[in-house]
Amino acid sequence: MIQKNINEEQHNSRLDQAATFLFADYSRSQIQRWILQGNLLVNGEILKAKDKVHTGDEISLDPVFENRVSWEGEDIAINIFHEEEDFLIINKSPGLVMHPGAGCHDGTLANALAFHFPALKQLPRCGIVHRLDKDTSGLLVIAKNEKFRNFFVNKLQEREVFKQYEALVVGQVIGSFSIEHPIERDPRNRVKMRVADLGRDALSHVSLIKFYEGYSHISIVIETGRTHQIRVHLSNQKLPIIGDGLYNPRNLIAKNTPETLITHIQNFPRQALHASKIRFPAIKGDSFFEFEADLPEDMQSLIKEME
């Protein structure tokens, strides 16, 4: 995966024009094809070739993507939380990668969608319009047609999609607060993101749901959708998410934690982060769709140990 950022010279240019300039080894027609197939992303999202890009936007490209991965349907179980004419709501299980890419050639949510809903193969990324990290569980919107896909992507860009998460963290949260720290990719570790003054703006709102001795169950509402935003912001605030191997690699334990809880935390297999609620405008009229999913069993079990 190659990542580059739009500079002032390409500001307000069409995506295909800016990408052709940035990735000069490839023709404009090849770039346009990758955009159409969903292989070239802007800030982790699919845009059209004619959409405008702006200074600081991150362009991601895997130039040999289609030769190494499979988008064919696979009989993988998925939890269909709700279905409408224009979209699906999926309650994603932890451990499920969003779509094929470097290091994961198949066995993804996109492969599952292609199997259960073959018509989605006609859409970029099988209708996936936003993402969750592999080990984050929770609600995802899947477009069923091009009209809704374009509508939802526009609402994401206009920050009209409300996204709320729940997490279990080490440390004490008191009341509510906001985290407004820019985020960029860590130049020393391309897998990680980090807080940096020259990064892209990122805003998260944190509030306490319940405090346990040394640990907090919290709610996080994000106004921006930067890669790893919640995990980076909480780690930077010395509130690392339990089980987050990337941003809490030592799997910190609070003082005076009982042995049984220490064992449970040490064995927790993924970051304790769940996309619990999503709300977005209906494509017609002034109404909204809102969906809320309970915590998965693994996080509920961890809470019981904390109690």
C-alpha positions in Angstrom: 0.0 0.0 0.0 1.4 3.4 -1.0 0.2 6.5 0.8 0.7 10.0 -0.3 -0.8 13.4 0.7 -2.3 16.1 -1.4 -0.2 19.2 -1.3 -1.2 22.8 -2.1 -0.3 22.3 -5.8 -3.1 19.7 -6.2 -5.5 21.4 -3.8 -9.1 21.4 -5.3 -8.1 19.2 -8.2 -10.1 16.3 -9.5 -9.1 13.0 -7.8 -8.0 11.3 -11.0 -5.8 14.3 -12.0 -4.2 14.6 -8.6 -3.6 10.9 -8.3 -2.1 10.7 -11.8 0.3 13.4 -10.7 1.2 11.7 -7.4 1.5 8.2 -8.9 3.3 9.2 -12.1 4.3 5.6 -12.9 0.7 4.8 -13.8 -1.5 6.1 -16.6 -4.6 8.2 -15.9 -6.8 5.5 -17.3 -5.2 2.9 -14.9 -5.7 5.4 -12.0 -9.4 5.9 -13.1 -9.9 2.1 -13.2 -8.5 1.7 -9.7 -10.7 4.6 -8.4 -13.8 2.9 -9.9 -12.9 -0.5 -8.4 -12.3 1.0 -5.0 -8.6 0.2 -5.0 -7.6 3.9 -4.6 -9.0 5.6 -1.5 -9.1 9.1 -0.1 -8.8 9.2 3.7 -9.9 5.6 3.7 -13.1 6.2 1.7 -14.1 5.7 -2.0 -14.6 8.8 -4.1 -15.4 9.4 -7.7 -12.7 10.3 -10.2 -14.3 13.8 -10.6 -14.5 14.5 -6.9 -12.3 17.3 -5.6 -9.4 16.6 -3.2 -7.8 19.1 -0.8 -4.5 19.8 0.9 -3.7 17.2 3.4 -6.0 14.5 2.1 -4.4 11.0 2.2 -4.4 9.0 -1.0 -3.9 5.3 -0.6 -3.0 3.0 -3.5 -2.0 -0.7 -3.8 -0.9 -0.9 -7.5 -0.8 -4.7 -7.6 -4.0 -5.1 -5.6 -6.1 -6.9 -8.1 -3.3 -9.5 -8.8 -3.0 -10.6 -5.3 -6.4 -10.7 -3.8 -9.9 -12.2 -4.4 -13.2 -10.4 -4.3 -15.1 -13.6 -5.0 -18.0 -14.5 -2.7 -17.3 -16.8 0.3 -19.8 -18.4 2.6 -18.8 -16.4 5.7 -21.5 -15.8 8.3 -22.4 -12.1 8.9 -24.9 -10.6 11.3 -27.5 -8.6 9.3 -28.8 -6.2 11.9 -31.3 -4.4 9.6 -32.1 -4.2 5.9 -33.8 -1.5 3.8 -34.2 -1.1 0.1 -31.1 1.1 -0.2 -28.8 -0.3 2.5 -27.9 -3.0 5.0 -26.8 -2.5 8.6 -24.2 -5.1 9.6 -23.2 -5.8 13.2 -19.6 -6.8 12.5 -17.9 -9.4 14.6 -14.4 -8.8 15.9 -11.6 -10.4 13.8 -13.3 -9.8 10.5 -11.3 -7.7 8.0 -13.3 -5.2 5.9 -12.0 -6.1 2.4 -9.2 -7.8 0.6 -5.8 -6.1 0.6 -2.2 -6.4 1.4 -1.7 -9.2 4.0 -5.3 -10.4 3.7 -6.2 -11.8 0.3 -9.7 -13.2 1.1 -12.0 -14.2 3.9 -13.2 -10.7 4.5 -16.5 -8.9 5.0 -16.5 -7.9 1.3 -16.2 -11.6 0.3 -19.1 -12.5 2.6 -21.2 -9.7 1.1 -20.4 -10.9 -2.4 -21.7 -14.4 -1.5 -24.8 -13.4 0.4 -25.7 -10.4 -1.8 -24.2 -11.1 -5.3 -25.6 -7.8 -6.7 -23.2 -5.9 -4.4 -20.3 -7.1 -6.6 -21.4 -4.4 -9.1 -20.5 -1.7 -6.5 -17.0 -0.6 -5.4 -15.9 -2.6 -2.4 -19.2 -4.5 -2.5 -21.1 -1.5 -1.1 -18.8 -0.9 1.9 -18.9 2.9 2.5 -17.0 3.2 5.8 -14.8 1.0 7.8 -14.1 -0.5 11.2 -10.7 -1.9 12.2 -10.4 -5.7 12.0 -10.7 -6.2 15.8 -13.4 -3.5 16.4 -16.9 -4.8 16.5 -20.2 -3.1 15.8 -22.4 -1.3 13.3 -21.6 -0.7 9.6 -23.6 0.7 6.8 -23.5 -1.2 3.5 -24.9 0.5 0.4 -27.1 -1.6 -1.9 -27.0 0.8 -4.9 -24.9 3.5 -6.4 -27.4 6.3 -5.5 -27.3 5.5 -1.8 -23.5 4.9 -1.9 -22.9 8.4 -3.2 -25.5 9.9 -0.8 -23.9 8.3 2.3 -20.3 9.2 1.3 -21.4 12.8 0.9 -23.0 12.8 4.3 -19.8 11.4 5.8 -17.8 14.2 4.1 -20.3 16.8 5.4 -20.0 15.3 8.9 -23.8 14.5 9.1 -23.3 10.9 10.2 -23.3 10.4 13.9 -21.1 7.6 15.1 -20.8 6.5 18.7 -18.5 3.8 20.2 -18.1 2.2 23.6 -14.7 1.2 25.0 -13.2 -0.3 28.1 -10.0 1.5 29.1 -7.3 1.5 31.8 -7.6 4.6 34.0 -10.2 6.8 35.5 -12.5 9.0 33.4 -14.4 11.7 35.2 -17.4 13.3 33.5 -17.0 14.3 29.9 -14.3 15.9 27.8 -13.2 16.4 24.2 -10.0 15.4 22.5 -9.0 17.6 19.6 -5.5 16.5 18.5 -4.4 16.2 14.9 -3.4 12.7 13.7 -0.9 11.6 11.1 0.8 8.3 10.1 3.8 7.4 12.2 6.8 7.7 9.9 8.7 5.1 12.1 5.9 2.6 11.9 3.6 2.8 8.9 1.0 0.5 10.6 0.5 3.1 13.4 -0.9 6.6 13.6 0.2 9.2 16.0 -0.8 12.6 17.4 1.1 15.4 15.7 0.7 19.1 15.2 0.9 18.9 11.4 -1.5 16.0 11.2 -5.1 16.0 10.0 -7.7 17.5 12.3 -9.4 14.9 14.6 -12.1 15.5 17.2 -13.5 12.9 19.7 -15.9 13.4 22.6 -15.5 11.1 25.6 -18.0 10.5 28.4 -18.0 8.1 31.3 -20.6 5.3 31.4 -19.3 3.6 34.5 -16.1 3.6 36.5 -14.7 0.4 38.0 -11.7 0.3 40.3 -8.9 1.3 37.9 -10.9 1.0 34.7 -13.6 2.9 32.9 -16.4 2.0 30.5 -16.7 5.0 28.3 -18.7 6.4 25.3 -16.9 8.1 22.4 -18.5 10.1 19.7 -16.3 11.0 16.8 -16.8 14.0 14.5 -14.0 13.0 12.2 -13.1 9.6 10.9 -9.3 9.4 10.9 -7.6 6.0 10.8 -7.4 4.5 14.4 -8.7 7.9 15.7 -10.2 6.6 18.9 -7.4 4.3 19.7 -4.8 7.0 19.1 -6.6 9.7 21.0 -7.3 7.5 24.1 -3.7 6.2 24.2 -2.4 9.8 24.0 -4.6 10.7 27.0 -3.1 7.8 29.0 -6.4 5.9 28.7 -5.3 2.9 26.6 -8.0 0.5 25.4 -7.8 -2.9 27.0 -6.4 -5.5 24.6 -5.1 -3.0 22.0 -1.9 -4.7 20.9 -0.9 -1.7 18.7 -1.5 1.3 21.1 -1.4 -0.6 24.4 1.3 -3.2 23.6 2.2 -3.9 27.3 -1.5 -4.5 28.1 -1.4 -2.2 31.1 -3.0 -3.3 34.4 -4.3 -0.9 37.0 -3.1 -1.0 40.5 -4.9 -3.3 42.9 -6.5 -5.3 40.1 -7.7 -8.8 41.4 -5.9 -11.8 39.9 -9.0 -13.1 38.2 -9.5 -9.8 36.4 -5.8 -9.6 35.5 -6.1 -13.0 33.8 -9.2 -11.9 31.9 -7.5 -8.7 30.7 -4.3 -10.5 29.7 -6.3 -13.0 27.7 -8.7 -10.5 26.1 -8.0 -11.2 22.4 -8.7 -7.8 20.8 -9.2 -4.1 21.5 -12.3 -3.6 23.7 -13.9 -1.2 21.3 -17.4 -1.4 19.8 -19.3 0.8 17.3 -22.6 0.9 19.3 -24.7 3.5 17.5 -25.0 5.2 14.1 -27.4 7.8 12.9 -27.7 9.4 9.4 -30.3 11.3 7.3 -32.8 9.4 5.2 -32.2 9.8 1.4 -35.7 11.2 1.2 -37.5 13.6 3.5 -36.2 15.1 6.7 -36.2 12.0 8.8 -33.2 10.0 10.2 -32.3 6.4 10.6 -30.8 5.4 13.9 -29.5 2.0 15.0 -28.0 0.8 18.3 -26.3 -2.5 19.0 -25.6 -4.0 22.4 -22.0 -4.8 23.5 -20.8 -8.2 22.2 -20.4 -11.0 24.7 -16.7 -10.7 25.1 -16.9 -7.1 26.4 -20.0 -7.9 28.5 -18.0 -10.7 30.1 -15.1 -8.4 30.8 -17.5 -5.9 32.5 -18.9 -8.7 34.7 -15.3 -9.4 35.9 -14.8 -5.7 36.6 -18.0 -5.6 38.7 
